[in-house]
Each structure stands twice: as C-alpha cells, then as structure tokens.
Amino acid sequence: MQFEEPAPAKINLALNVRGKLADGRHAIETVFAFCTDGDRLAADQSDGLSLTVQGQFAGELGTSEGNLVLRAASALKDRAGVPQGAKLLLTKNLPVASGVGGGSADAAAALRLLTRLWNVDPAHASAIAPGLGSDVPACLLSMPARGEGAGDQLTVIDLGNLSGAPVLLVNPRVQLSTAEVFANWGGEASGPLGDWRDAGNDLEEPATRLVPQIGAVLAWLSAQPGTTFVRMSGSGATCFALFESEEARGNAEIAVPREWWRLTTYLR
C-alpha cells in the first residue's frame, strides 16, 4: 500500500447533554481527547473504490458497502472531482459501536489518507466530515478539543501535561447503539460544562441501564491502584482510566477479566 493513516481511538473526558437541536440531534458539550492507538487504514491507487477489512473486529463491521470509510471516500471523490479510485485496507482493532469513535475515526482517516493519495485540497475533507457523523470532524482533527452543538463545533484546547498519559480502555464486549442511549436519556439538561475534571458523562446512567456491565467495568477500573481519572467514553460501553504511571497501568491490564476487551495506550 502506498499510504497508511492511523485512526486513533477517541475518548470523551466529559460529556454534558444540553437538549435537542432543531435537526433532531442532541446538543452536547464535550471534551474530546485521542489515544495513540486504534484502527489503521492503508490505500493505494486503483480504478474503482474498494475496501478490505481485517483485524480482530473485522467480522463485526458488516458489509463493506455500508461502511463509513467507503462513504467518506465516495464523498471526497465526488466533491473533489477525482477521476481515479483507491484500494483501501482497514485493520479493525477497535470494537464496533463502543463509544470510542471507531467508525468516525475510520472515516476521518479515509479523508486524510485520500487527500494525500489524490493530492486534493484538505478543505474538501473538512466540508464533507460533518455530513458523515457528529464525531467525524473531531476525529478528522484528532487533537484535544472542546465540542459543542452536536459535538461538531470544535475549539482546540491544551491538555497540558496530560499528553502522553498512560490510558487503559476496557469494554465488556457488548455493542451499544448511540441512538438507543440518547433515546433513554432522561431529558433533563445539564448546566454548562466547566472544568472537565469536575464534570461527568450524562450518558453514563442511560447506558448503564441498557448494559449493566458498564457499572462493573467502572467500579473495577476505579479500584485499580494508580488511577487518576475513570470515566465512560461517549455513549459507551467502553470505559477508560488514566494512570499515574505505565507500571500501574500494566498491572491493571494484566488483571482485566479475560472476558473483557482491553487496550493499553497513551493520550496523544
């Protein structure tokens, strides 16, 4: 493959639901951060557009025709007027429907990758991203940012000395629909999001009602020595912990129950 691009896992350090927007989506305030690991996308020139999926979670992705990667590629090709196609290879390391932006990160990686492969203006990718999903603009940026609106109105922020912090992601191996979690949100809007360290995730309660194992994962992570911050990401079911040291994270990773998925990584 001629080019390769990471699709890093996204985590929400905090997430407040503020109500509904006119288009039916939910208004949120959130703080996005990104990990150094996740899925990977590779591409080479081709006459048409095609996608092959490999990796641990390839079987859970469904048919490639409906994949966000191909939607992103097709949209960029049409908007930029590109005559050629691309042969794409996605290595799916992140669980599907797990709150870490897997599909959105993959679509964003496709936009970045094909912008280079086809040598087109990056502005096309930025214009396409919001139409692919609320998290795609943040994943296209892949930098710490505050998200407002549906999460697609972004302001880059500085997380200071948190860059490089050891992170452990844990998922109870249960897929969770974002739409279903929002549908089970109680409707009581939170106040403005202040310091993310003092906030929470408003979707944790409805997500845990749908998947009680989330509560077990959060309790388990909170009990591990060396954790500095524990939270559910996005609409779940993946939870994460920041650790004071690689050693503490390593000890926790070894102890994760075998039936749960885990990923050791760092904040970008």
Residue pairs with C-beta under 8 A, 6 or more apart in sequence:
1 42
1 43
1 44
1 87
1 89
2 43
2 44
2 45
2 117
3 42
3 43
3 44
3 113
3 116
3 117
4 40
4 41
4 42
4 43
4 113
5 40
5 41
5 42
5 43
5 109
5 110
5 112
5 113
5 116
6 37
6 38
6 39
6 40
6 41
6 109
7 38
7 39
7 40
7 41
7 102
7 105
7 106
7 108
7 109
7 139
8 34
8 35
8 36
8 37
8 38
8 105
8 139
8 142
8 268
9 34
9 35
9 37
9 38
9 94
9 100
9 101
9 102
9 105
9 169
9 263
9 265
10 32
10 33
10 34
10 35
10 100
10 101
10 104
10 105
10 135
10 138
10 139
10 233
10 234
11 32
11 33
11 34
11 35
11 100
11 167
11 169
11 231
11 233
11 234
11 240
12 30
12 31
12 32
12 33
12 99
12 201
12 231
12 233
12 234
13 30
13 31
13 32
13 33
13 196
13 229
13 231
14 29
14 30
14 31
14 193
14 196
14 197
14 199
14 200
14 201
14 231
15 28
15 29
15 30
15 31
15 199
15 200
15 201
15 202
15 203
15 234
16 28
16 29
16 30
16 190
16 191
16 192
16 193
16 199
16 202
17 26
17 27
17 28
17 182
17 185
17 189
17 190
17 202
17 203
18 26
18 27
18 28
18 29
18 189
18 190
19 26
19 27
19 189
20 26
20 27
21 27
21 149
21 150
25 134
25 150
26 150
26 182
26 185
27 148
27 149
27 150
28 147
28 148
28 149
28 150
28 151
29 146
29 147
29 148
29 192
29 193
30 146
30 147
30 151
30 193
31 144
31 145
31 146
31 147
31 157
31 193
31 196
32 138
32 144
32 145
32 146
32 147
32 151
32 154
33 144
33 159
33 162
33 267
33 268
34 139
34 142
34 143
34 144
34 267
34 268
35 167
35 169
35 263
35 265
35 266
35 267
35 268
36 265
36 266
36 267
36 268
37 93
37 263
37 265
37 266
38 93
38 94
38 100
38 102
38 105
39 55
39 90
39 91
39 92
39 93
39 94
39 102
39 105
39 106
39 109
40 90
40 91
40 93
40 109
41 69
41 88
41 89
41 90
41 91
41 106
41 109
41 110
41 113
42 88
42 89
42 91
42 113
43 86
43 87
43 88
43 89
43 110
43 113
43 114
43 117
44 86
44 87
44 117
45 84
45 85
45 86
45 87
45 117
46 84
46 85
46 86
46 87
47 84
47 85
48 85
49 70
49 73
49 74
49 77
49 85
49 86
49 88
50 64
50 85
50 86
50 87
50 88
51 64
51 67
51 69
51 70
51 73
51 88
51 89
51 90
52 64
52 87
52 88
52 89
52 90
53 61
53 64
53 67
53 89
53 90
53 92
54 89
54 90
54 91
54 92
55 90
55 91
55 92
55 93
56 92
56 93
57 92
57 93
57 94
57 95
57 96
57 102
58 90
58 92
60 92
60 95
60 96
60 175
61 67
61 90
61 92
61 96
64 70
67 90
67 103
67 106
68 103
68 104
68 106
68 107
68 110
68 132
68 133
68 136
69 88
69 90
69 106
69 107
69 109
69 110
70 88
71 107
71 132
72 107
72 108
72 110
72 111
72 114
72 128
72 132
72 136
73 86
73 88
73 110
73 114
75 128
75 131
75 132
76 82
76 110
76 111
76 114
76 115
76 118
76 120
76 124
76 125
76 128
77 85
77 114
77 118
79 124
79 127
79 128
80 118
80 120
80 121
80 124
82 118
82 120
84 118
86 114
86 117
86 118
88 110
90 106
92 102
92 106
93 263
94 100
94 102
94 105
94 263
95 102
95 171
95 173
95 175
95 238
95 261
96 102
96 103
96 175
97 175
97 176
97 177
97 178
98 171
98 175
98 176
98 236
98 237
98 238
99 176
99 178
99 232
99 233
99 234
99 235
99 236
99 237
99 238
100 169
100 233
100 234
100 238
101 135
101 138
101 139
101 234
103 133
104 132
104 133
104 135
104 136
104 138
104 139
105 139
105 142
107 129
107 132
107 133
107 136
107 139
108 129
108 136
108 139
108 140
108 142
109 139
111 125
111 128
111 129
111 140
112 125
112 140
114 120
115 121
115 122
115 124
115 125
125 140
126 137
126 140
129 136
129 137
129 140
129 152
130 136
130 137
130 152
134 150
134 151
134 152
135 151
135 152
135 234
136 152
137 152
137 154
138 145
138 147
138 151
138 152
138 154
141 154
141 156
142 268
143 156
143 268
144 156
144 157
144 158
144 159
144 268
145 154
145 155
145 156
145 157
146 154
146 155
146 157
146 193
147 153
147 154
148 155
159 267
162 242
162 267
163 267
163 268
164 266
164 267
165 228
165 242
165 243
165 266
165 267
166 242
166 243
166 245
166 246
166 248
166 249
166 264
166 266
167 240
167 241
167 242
167 243
167 249
167 264
167 265
167 266
167 267
168 221
168 240
168 241
168 243
168 249
168 252
168 253
168 256
168 262
168 263
168 264
168 265
169 233
169 238
169 239
169 240
169 262
169 263
169 265
170 217
170 220
170 221
170 238
170 239
170 240
170 241
170 256
170 260
170 261
170 262
171 217
171 237
171 238
171 239
171 260
171 261
171 262
172 211
172 213
172 214
172 216
172 217
172 237
172 259
172 260
172 261
173 259
173 260
173 261
174 211
174 213
174 237
175 237
176 207
176 210
176 211
176 235
176 236
176 237
177 235
178 234
178 235
180 210
181 203
181 206
181 207
181 210
181 235
181 236
182 203
182 206
182 235
184 206
184 207
184 209
184 210
185 202
185 203
185 206
186 205
186 206
190 202
193 199
197 229
200 231
201 231
201 232
201 233
203 232
203 234
203 235
203 236
204 214
204 218
204 231
204 232
204 236
207 214
207 232
207 235
207 236
207 237
208 214
208 215
208 232
208 236
211 236
211 237
213 237
214 232
214 236
214 237
214 239
217 237
217 239
217 260
218 230
218 231
218 232
218 239
220 256
220 257
221 227
221 230
221 239
221 240
221 241
221 252
222 230
222 241
224 241
224 243
224 248
224 251
224 252
224 255
225 248
225 251
225 252
226 243
226 244
226 245
226 247
226 248
226 249
226 251
226 252
227 241
227 242
227 243
227 244
227 248
227 252
228 241
228 242
228 243
228 244
229 241
229 242
230 239
230 240
230 241
230 242
231 239
231 240
232 238
232 239
232 240
233 239
233 240
241 249
241 252
242 267
243 249
243 252
249 264
250 264
253 262
253 264
256 262
